[in-house]
Structures are given as C-alpha cells and as structure tokens.
Amino acid sequence: MLPGAGRPGNGKAKRKSVNTEQNSLRGMVYASLFGALTAVGAYIIIPLPPVPITLQTLFLGLAGVLLGGRLGALSQVVYLLLGIIGLPVFAGGKAGIGVLFGPTGGYLIGFVAAAFVIGKLTAAKARPGFAWICLSLVAGTAVLYALGVLQLSLVARLAPVKALAVGVLPFLPGDAIKILLTAWIALKLRERLGGKLL
C-alpha cells in the first residue's frame, strides 16, 4: 500500500497546514509593516492647536482594527523594538530601552495593550460598523492613556490630576479626530480588500 493510502483526509490536512503557514507568514509581514508605519507616523506632524498631531496612534488603531488583537499588538512590539535597537522613532526622536523606563514609557507600553484591546473588541462583531470601530478605538485609547498616566505619575512624581492635565487633556482633540479618521479608513480598506486583510 502506498504511503497515505486509505487516509482520504491526509491531503486536506496538508493543505490546511500550508494555508495556516501562509496566513501566519502574511500576518507577520503585515505586523511588521504596521510597526514600521507607526514609527513613520511619529514624523508625520499636523500642526493643530493646542498640541500638534502625529499619526502614530492612527496606524496603531488601523493595526488593531485590521489585524486583530494578537497581530495588532505584535505590530506595536515591532515598533518598540525599532526604538530599542536605536532608531529614533519615539517621541522627540528618542531611542533606546531607557525611554521605556522614563516618564513617557507607559504610553509606549500602552501602544501594545491598546492595539490588543482594539483588535479584540473589533473582532467581537462579525462585521463591525463605523460606530463599533470608533467605540473600540476609544477603549484602546483609554487603555493607552491609563498606562501612560500611571507611569508618568510614578516616574515624574506628579499627582494623578496633574498627570492627567499634562499627559491626556491636551491630546484629546487630536485623538478624537484620529479616531474618526481611523474608523473611516479602516472601513474603506475593508471594502477594497473584500472584507479581510488576512
């Protein structure tokens, strides 16, 4: 008897394994791409008052919505690694692992957590609409700010109210614009890609 004879499911199992590997590889490529886009987003600045807007969180949000929780978070790990190895991709052109332990390090760690939350909430609906995506992005942004303000308060020895005033309030108008824009872009991309990126 030939190897595999009498096992009609064997070919299907191999095809499934190949498809899984292809999806996994594609997912890694997309995660790397969105990590790089997040890094580039630090240098795309829109000079709006009271604080200029960068596009880092826009790409973070797109990563969560389009890639899902796990790969979205992985994309932000890629972004952090780019900064840790010395590329000046953190706020103000900073780099190095020391930034993660500084006053703003909580925001960087929050990028990973936010992308995960956004991805998980978006995936909770089979075909999320504009409002649900916006809600997911708001939740992810809240997680990002919670971690950022916590570390800012501890490292800079600021009272929580002061940390909120310095580390959240000036950025809310820009974040509101980016949330709406991210949701719109995500829906347009979903239409163009036939509903799925992966």
N, C-alpha and C positions, 0 to 999 in steps of 0.2 A: 504494500500500500504506500502511495506517495505521502510525503510529509504534509500534514494539514488536511488530508483526505478524510471525509467523514465529519469535518468541522465546518459547516456552512457559515458560521458566524465569524470565522477567523479573518476573512478578507475585510469584513465590516469593522472588526476591532482594529485592524491595521490602519484602515482609512480614518477611523476616529482618532487614533493616536497621532497620525500625520496632521490631521486638521487641528488637533489640540496644540501640537508643537508649532504649527504655523500661526495660530492665534496668539500663542504665548510670545513668539518672536515679534509678531506685529505689535502686540501690546507693549513690549519692551521698547520698540522703536518709537511708538507714539509717546510713551512716558518720557523717554529721553528728549524727544522733540519739544514737548511741553515744558520740561525742565529748562531747556535752552531758551525757549520763548519767555519764560518767567524771568530769566537772567537778563535777556534783552529788554524786557519791559521796564527794568529799573532805569534805563537810559532814554525811554520814550516819555517825555515830560510835557504835560499840557498845563500851561501857566494860568490856573484859575485860582481866585481868592476863595477862602483865606489861605489855603495851602495848595501848592502845585500838585497835580495828579500824575502819578506814574501808572503804568499799565501792568505792573506785576500781578496785582490781585485779579485783574481781568483774565490773564492767562491761567492763573491758579483756578479761578472759577470755571473756566472752559475745560480745564483738565478734569475737574471733579465731575462736571455735568456729562462730558463726552466719553471719558474713560472709565468712570465708576470709582468707587471708594478706594479699592486696593491700588489700581494703576494710577489714579489721580494722586494719591498720597506718595506713591513711588516717584512720580514726576517731580514732586517737590523735594524729595530726598535727593534726586539728581541735582536739582538747583542748589541745595545746601552743599552737596559735595563739590560742585563747581567753585563755590566760595571758600570752602575749607581748604581746597588744594591751592588756593592763592589767586584765583581770578577775582577781579574787583566787581563783584556782582551784588554785594549787599548795599544797603542804603548808604549814600555818601561815597560810593566807590571803595568801601571797605572790603577786606577779605581776611581769611584765617579763622581757625577754630575758636580763637579768643572772643570773637564777636558773639558767638552763641552764648557765652557766659557773661556778656556785658548787659547793660540796661535794656537794649533792644533785642536781645537774643530770644526772648519769649515770643516775639512776633514771628521770628524765623521758624521756630519750632511750631508755632501756630499755623504756618503755611501747610505743613504736613497734615496736622489734625483737621484743619479747615477743609482741605481737599477731600479727605476721607469722609467727613460728615456730609459735604455737598454731594459727593458721589452716592453715598448710601441713601440719602433722602431722595435724591432724584430717581434712583432705581426703585424706590418703593412703589412708584406708579409705573404701569406698563408703558404708557405714553404720556409723560408729564407735559403739561401746557405751560404757558408763559408765567402764570401766577404761581404754580407749584415750583417751577425752577427759581423764580425770584425768592420764594419762601426758603428754599434750600440754600440759596446763596446768602440770605440774611442770617440763617442759622450758622452757616460756616464762618461768616464774618464775625458773628458774636463769639464763636469759639476762639478764633484768631485773636480778637481783642482781649478776651478773658485771660488767655495765656500771656499775651503781651503786657497787659497792665499788671498782672501778678508779678512778673519778673521785674518790670520797671519799678514797681513799688518797693520790692525787696532789695534790688541791687542799688538803686538810686536813693533808697531810704526816703521815699515820698509817701505821704498819706494817700490812701486809696482814692479819695476825692481829687486830690491834686494830680495823681497819676492818670485818672480818667480825663481830667481837664486838659492835660498835656498830651496824652497818648491816644485819645479817642475823639474827643469833640471836634478838633479842627479838621479831622479827616472824614467826618460823616457826610457832608455834602458831596464830596468827590466819590465816596463809596456808593452812595445812592445812585449816582449817575452810572457808575461802572456796573452795578448790579443789573440795572435795566438794560444796559448795552450788552452785557454778557448773556443775559437770557435771550435777547433778540438774536444775537449772533449764533448762539447755540441752536436755536430753533431753525434758523436759516441753513446752518450747516447740516442739521439733521435732515432737512428736506432735500438738500443737494446730494446727500450721501445715501438716500433711500432709507433713512431711519436708524442706520447703525454705522458706527465708526470701526468697530472691531468685528 
